[in-house]
Amino acid sequence: MTTITFIHLDGRSESVNAEDGASVMLAALTHGVDGIVAECGGNAVCATCHVYVDEAWAGKLDPISDDEDALLDGTASERLPNSRLSCQIKVSPALDGLVVRLPERQS
């Protein structure tokens, strides 16, 4: 299992154990993390699983695909350089300890 930490708007952190091979979005939904809407169920068509990846981890993720890049232009909260769709971040042992911040709004 890989630990992913979600930082809420109020500063509260919530760590969950995620299955390797799953997405960060699925880990959030499985553990009831508030702030991830995931209207499309992880099919990369809605951008309601937008997160801000902690700067220390941003360079450790796979590059953004063209589709993800286009969807990030339509997020409800401001797109930042460390914005990602959590459905596109695949959990692996290399990401153990990953920290993501939840945005103000998802839709």
HUFENBEL-V618812 format. One record per run of one state. SS is the DSSP state (@ for helix, = for strand, . for the rest). FROM is the first residue (numbers start at 1). LEN is the number of residues. If there is no record, write none. Layout:
BEGIN
ss	from	len
SS	FROM	LEN
SS	FROM	LEN
END
This chain:
BEGIN
ss	from	len
.	1	1
=	2	6
.	8	5
=	13	6
.	19	4
=	23	1
@	24	7
.	31	19
=	50	4
.	54	1
@	55	4
.	59	7
@	66	7
.	73	10
=	83	3
@	86	3
.	89	1
=	90	1
.	91	2
@	93	3
.	96	2
=	98	5
.	103	5
END
